[in-house]
Amino acid sequence: MSKQGSADKLASRGYNVGHLLALVAPVIIYLATLAFYRLFLHPLARFPGPKLAAASRWYEAYYDVVQNGQYAFQIKEMHKKYGPIVRISPYELHINDAVFFEKLYGYDGPWDKYAWAVDAHSAPGAMIFTPSHDLHRARRQPLNAFFSKARVTKRLDLVERKVTRLCERIAEFAGTGRVLDVDAAISAFQHDVSTDYVLGKDHQYLEGDFAASKSRPPQNTRNSSALVALPQKFLIKKADEKTAKFIKYIRTQRLMQIATSSAPDDTEPQTIVHEIINSSLPPEEKTMKRVFTDVATVTGAGFETTASVLRLIIYYVSSDAAILQRLRDELAQAAASEPGGDLALRTYEQLPFLTAVLMEGLQLSPGIGGRSPRIAPDRELVYNDKWRIPAGTPVGMTVLMMHLDETLYPDPYRFSPERWMHPDARKKAEKTFAPFSRGSRMCLGMHLAWAELYLVVSALVRKFNFDFTGVEADHFEWASDQFTIGIKGKSELGALVTSCVA
């Protein structure tokens, strides 16, 4: 190569490097300036926390994406180092102090959700994931009566039929030596209740071979919400049989027929679709796409959250002979005082030890595993008379972190219903026990969930013995934040079943 050619090549390389630097330099300067602003000039700069978390959301992304839902545990470590209030992202604070819970999740003033957090669920228009306080209230109003205590009580026969069928299916395994996948059985029950109550459609999962199949329908609101965002034909082709069946149903004319037909009883619509369509919401709130998001998310939320706590309670009660016998004695005594031994929900609700068992399960498995940021859009918040939080700042707390606080619940990982038997403990729980959250965004299906818990747990305890030999002791230990609680146990929850006379 000639000297001139070499010189031209070097000059070309120099030009390319210079050109690249000219492009990269502004980006570097911008990022450096942005980091400097967030660390030293941002309104949240004075709050304690890791500098990397304050400078970039990539810190959170590493723990939640790369490490698969571990940011909740990293936040817990932050509190150990920095105290009860920490800055966990450039824009968000987290508080670990039960005293503040009632204020942050109260009814006083408007409370918005954090748009960045709810957008991750890919369910635009869904009531559950509506950021605006006023719009959420408008979207929720038609559904309040549908999930009210009175409506749930009126429709208890639906839940009772499913409980009876669940017991019949479990009885098929009793004394046979075959292992029952309790996880799948509870999931089948819960899915049938959710879809039947919400849409008036029985998918009959309890009629399927749930013992042999580990595949289950959408397991949380993230999965259900994703059905809105992803191509449904692709999902039907790629999904397991049960998920595909759910999607096909939603895509059929059934939903349109529900939306356009009048309810059998005009005074009491029978599905949430009727409730929305017949409400005073404006036409843009009654489109098929938005109605579908509410159907998918409400059904998904009602499915996995209650199923999770049911599995946990059945496992822990069956694994402790003293708890099991005490609960059976209480149920037997109550049945002896009722004609025919048939107990009603109102009777179950008055049984102190049964209620304590359910509360203990909800302490270990509340509906949501991760933080739930709230925003006071029009007012400053004050924490501990020291920290003044600017209006519009997302502030989150994690219910499960509060439920597992040793200063509130000694030995919190031990399943101990006895902790709820003393009246003082119940009174204290009014401030520190929030499995269904609190305030204007409290879980919509709370009353239905309580009814299912009372009816399922009492029925299974009275009728069956479950031997969970081989299931690891840490099966239900909190392992990741998957919006719902990700647990360590990944395999089926297998048990040998025998019948018992209650």
N, C-alpha and C positions, 0 to 999 in steps of 0.2 A: 504494500500500500504506500502511496506517495506521501510525502510530508504534508502536502496540501490536503490530501484526503483525511489524514489523521487529524489535522487541525480542524477541518470541517466537522468531523465526527465528534471531537471533544467539545467544539462550540455548540453542536446540536444537543449533546448531553447536558451541557451547561444551561442551554436555553430551556430544555425540558425540566431540569431540576428547579430552575428559577421560576418557570411557569407553575410548577406544582406548588412551590412555596408560596407563590402569589395567591394560589387558590386556597391553600391550607391555612395560611397565616390568619386571615379574617375569622375563620372558624375557631382557631385556637384562641384568638383574642376574645371572641364572643363568649366562648365557654368559660374562659378565665374570668371575664367580667361578670358573667352570670353567677359563677361560683362565689366570687368576692361579694356580690350583692346579697346572695342568699345567706352567706356566712356572717356578714357584718352589718348590712343595711336593711335587711328584710324585717318586717314587723315581728317575726318570730325568732329573730337572731338571738335574743336574750334568753331564750328557753334552753335548758340543758338537753344534751343528747349527742350522739356520735356526729362528728363533722361530715363524714361521708353521707349519712342519711340526710343531713341538712342541705348538702350540696347537690344531691342527685337522687332521683327515684330508682336509679339502677341498683342502689344498695338494697332496696326492698325487692326489686325484681330478682336479684341473685338468690335470696332466701326463699321466695315464693315460687319462682319458676325453675331455677337450676336445682335448688334444694327441695323442691316439691312441698310447698306449704309450710315452711319452717319459720316464717317471719314472726308469727305469734310468739314463738319461744324466744326468738331474739329480742322481741320487745320486752318480754319478761326479764331477760338478763339486763336490758337497759335500765329497767326500774330498780333492779338491785344495785346498779352502779350510780345512777343519776338521781334516784328519788321517785316520788309518786307522779310527777308530771315530766314527760319527755317529748322532745320533737322527733318524730319518727320518719318524716319526709320533709321536703322543702316547704310544704304547705299544711301539714297535719300534725296535731298533738295527740298524745295518748295519756290517759290518767288511770292510775291503779289505786283507787281510794273509794271504798264502798260508801263513804259519807257523801260523795259527790254524785253518786249514781242517780238518786232521785231527782236531783236538779237537772242533770243532763238529759234524762229520759222522762221528764215530767210533762205536764199539760200546759204549763204557763208559757204563753207566747208562742209564736210560730217556730217550728223546728224543721229545717230542710235536711234532706239526705245529701251526701257528698256525691255529686254527679260523676266524678271520675271513678268512684268506687262502684256505683250501680251500673255504669256503662259496661263494665266488664262482664255483666251477665247477658249481654246481647238480647235484651228483651225490651226494646223501646215501647213505651206505652203501657207496660204492665203496672198495675197499681202498686204491687210490692216494691218495685224499683223506681218509683216516681220521686224525683228529687224535691220538687216544690211542695211545700206544706199545704198550700191551698188546693193545688191540683190533686194531690194525694187524698185530701179529705173529700173532695168531690167524687173521685173515683171509688173511694172506699164506702161512701155513704150507702149506695145501693146494696152492698154486700153485708153490711152490719147486721141487718135483720136476718139474713139467710144463715149466718153463723152464730146467731144469738143463743143464749141458754134456752130460751123458750122454744126456738125452732129445733134445736138439737134434741131437746126432750120430746118434742112431738114426733121426731123421726127416729127415736131409739130403736124401733122395730127393725129398721134397716141394719143397724149395727148388731143387734141381737141375733138376727138371722145369720150374719156373717160369722159371729162368734160360734154359733151352733155348728155351722158348717166347718169351721176351723177345727173344732173339737172332734167332729166326725172323721175328718181326714187324719188327724193325729192318732185317733183311736185305731186306725188301720195299721199303725206301726206298733201299737202296744203289745208287748209280750212276744213279738215275732223275732227279735234279735236283729232286725234291720235298723240301721242308723237313720234317724230323722234329721234332715237339715232344718233345724229350728229357724235359722236365718231366713231360708227360702220360704218356709211356711208362714212366718210372720210377715214377710214382704208380700206374699200373695194375698194374705188377709187385708193388709193395709192398702194395697193397690186397689182391691175390689171395693173397699169402703170409700176411698177417696173419689174414684171415678163415678161410683153409683151416687154418692151424696152430691157431688158437684155437677155431674152431667146427666144423672138418671140413667146411666149405662153400666151394666154389669159385665165386666170383661171376663169374669169367671176364671180368674187365675187360680182360685181355690180348687177348681175342677181339673187343673193340669197336673202334670207329673213334676211338681215342684221339688220333690225329694231327689230326683235324678238330675235336675238342671240347676246350675249355678247362675245362669244368666237371669237378670232381673230387669224390670222396666226402668225408665229413667229414675236415678236415685237421689237427685237433689234439684234444687231450683236452677242451678247452673246448667245441668244437663237438659232439663225441661225447657229452659229458656233458649238453649242452643237450637232447639227444633225450629224456632222462629227464624233464626239467622241462616241456617244451612239449607241447601237444596233438599227438599223432602224426598224426591224420587231417589236421589243418591243415598239418603239415609235408609230408606226402605230396602234398598238393594244390599247395603252393607251391614245394617244393624242385625242384632239377634232377633229371633222370631217374635219375642214378646214386645220388644221396642217397636219393631216394624208394625205389629198389630195395632199398637197404640197410635202410631203416626197415620196409618191407613184410616183408622176410625175418624181422627180429626179431619182428614182430607175428604171424607165422604160428605154427601149432601145432608147427613144427619145434623151437623152443626148448623147449616143454613136453615134446615127445616125448623130446628128449635128456635132460631133467631127470628124467623118470620111468622111462626105460628103463634096462636094465643095459647096461654096456659090452660090446662083443664079447669083450674080454679083461678079465675082472674084476680081474686084477692090474695092468692098465695102462689106465686110462680114457683115451679119445682126445680129449676136449675139456676145456676148463676148467670147463664146466658139470658134467661127470661128476666132476671133481676136487672141486668144491665140494659137490655133492649127496652124494657118497660119503665125505666127510670126517667128522671128529668134531665139527665145528661144531654148535652147538645149532640147533634148528628155526628160530628167528627169523632166523638168518643164512642160511637156505636158501630164503627166499621168492623168488618170481619177480622181484619188483621189485629186490631187492638183487642177485640173480644177473645181472639185466639190466645194472645199473650197472657191474658188473665186466666183463661182456662188452663193453659200449660203450667204457669208458675204457681197458681193456687193449688192445683192438683199435685204438682211436684213437691211443693213445700209441705203439704199435708201428708204426703206419702212417707218420705224418708225420715223426717224428724221424729214422728211418733213411732215408726218402726224401730228406730235405733234405740229408743229408751225401753221399748217393750222387750227387745232381745236382751238388753242388759239386765233388766229386772228379773226376767225368768231365769237367767243364768245365775245371778247372785242369790236369789231366794232358794233355788234348787240346790245350790252348792253349800248352804248353811242349814244344817238340820234343825238348829234351835229357832232360827227365823222362820223356816218353813212350818214347823209344828205350831209355833205361836200364831202364825197367820191362819193356819187351818183351824185352830181352836176358836179363834175369833169369828171366822166365817161360819163354823158349825154352830156356835152359840147363837149367832144372828139368825141362821136358817131355822133353828129350833123354835124361834119365836114367831116365825112367819107361817101362815097357812100353806101347807104343801111344801114348805121349805124353799119356795121360790123367792129370791131377793130382788128388789127393785133398785135402780140406780140411787135413788134418794137414801136407801138403807146403806148401801156401800159407802156413800159419801159421809156417813156418820160414824163409820168404823175407824177408830183412832190409829190402830196399828196398820191396817191396810193403807190408810192415807199416808202414814209415815213412810211406808215402803215405797209408795209412788213418789213422794217428795224426795226421798233419798236417791231414787233413780233419776229424777229430773235434776237433782243437784249435780250428778256425775255426767248427765247427758242432756243439757239444755238444747233448745232448738238450733242455735247458731253457735259455731265454734269460734269464729273470728270476731274481730272488733266491728262495731257498728257506729261509724262516725255520724255525728249530728252537727248541724250548723245553726247558730243563732244569727239569722241574716240581718237583723235590725238592732242588735244590742250587744254590748260588751259583756263577757262573762268574767266572773271573779272566782278564782280558786284559792282557797286557804288564806283569804285576806291578803295575799301577797302577789299572786300572779293574775295580771289583767290580760285577758284573752281578747284580741280584737274581734269585732263583729265580722261575721263571714268566715271565720276560721273553722275548718273541720276538726272536731274533737271526738275521739273515740274511747270507748271502754270495752273490755272483753268480759262477758258474763262468766264464761268458764274459768277465767283467771280469778274472778271474784269468788266463784263457788269452790275453788280449790285453795283458797287462802287459808293457811293454817291458823292464823289469828282469829278467823271467823268460824272455821270448821276444823276443829282439831282432828288430826289424822284423816284428812279429807278424802284420800283414795280408798279408805276402808268403807265397805258397804255396811252402814250402821243406822238402820231406821230408828233405833232408840234415841238418837240425837234430836228427833222431832217430837218425841212424846211429851216433853215438858212444855207447859203453856208459855213459859218465857222464851223458849226456842222458837215457837211459832210466831210470837210477837216480834222477836228479833228478825225473823225471816222476812217480815214486811219490808225491811230495808235492804237486805242482803241476798234475797232469794228471788231470782228473776228469770226462770227458764223460758218464759214466753215474752221476755222483754217488758217494757213499761211504756206508759204514755199513749199518745195518739197513734203510735205505730205498733202498738202491742199486737202480738200474733193474732191474726183474724180467726184462726181455727182453734183457739184455746179451749173452748167449751167442748167441741167435738173430740179433741185430743184427750181431755180429762175423762170423758165418757168412755172412750175406747180403752184407756188405761184401767179404769175400774172394772169394766166388764171382762176384758181379756185376762188380766192377771187373776181375778177372782175365779174365773172359770177354769183356767189351766191349773191353778193351785189346788182346787177342789177335786179335779178329775184325774190328774196325771202326776207321775214321778218322772223327772228327767235326770238321767245320769250323763253328765258332761265330762266323764273321764277322758283325759287326753287333750282337753282344751287348756291352753296355757293360762296361768293366773293373770297375766297382763294383757289378755285378749282385748279388753275394752279400754285399755289405757290410751289417753289422748296422745296421738302421734303426729298429727298434721292438721293444718287449717285448710279444709276443703269447702269453706263456707259452712257446711255442716261439719261435724266432728269426724276427722279421720282417725281411726283406731289402729292399734298394732296388729290385731288379728285380721289376717287377710283370707284365710281359708274358711270353709264352711263351719258353721257352729253346730257340730254334730252331737246327737245325744241318743242314747237308748231310752225307750219309753215303756213304762208300765202303768197300768191303770191303778187307781186307788179309790177307795170308798170314803167319801167325805160325809 
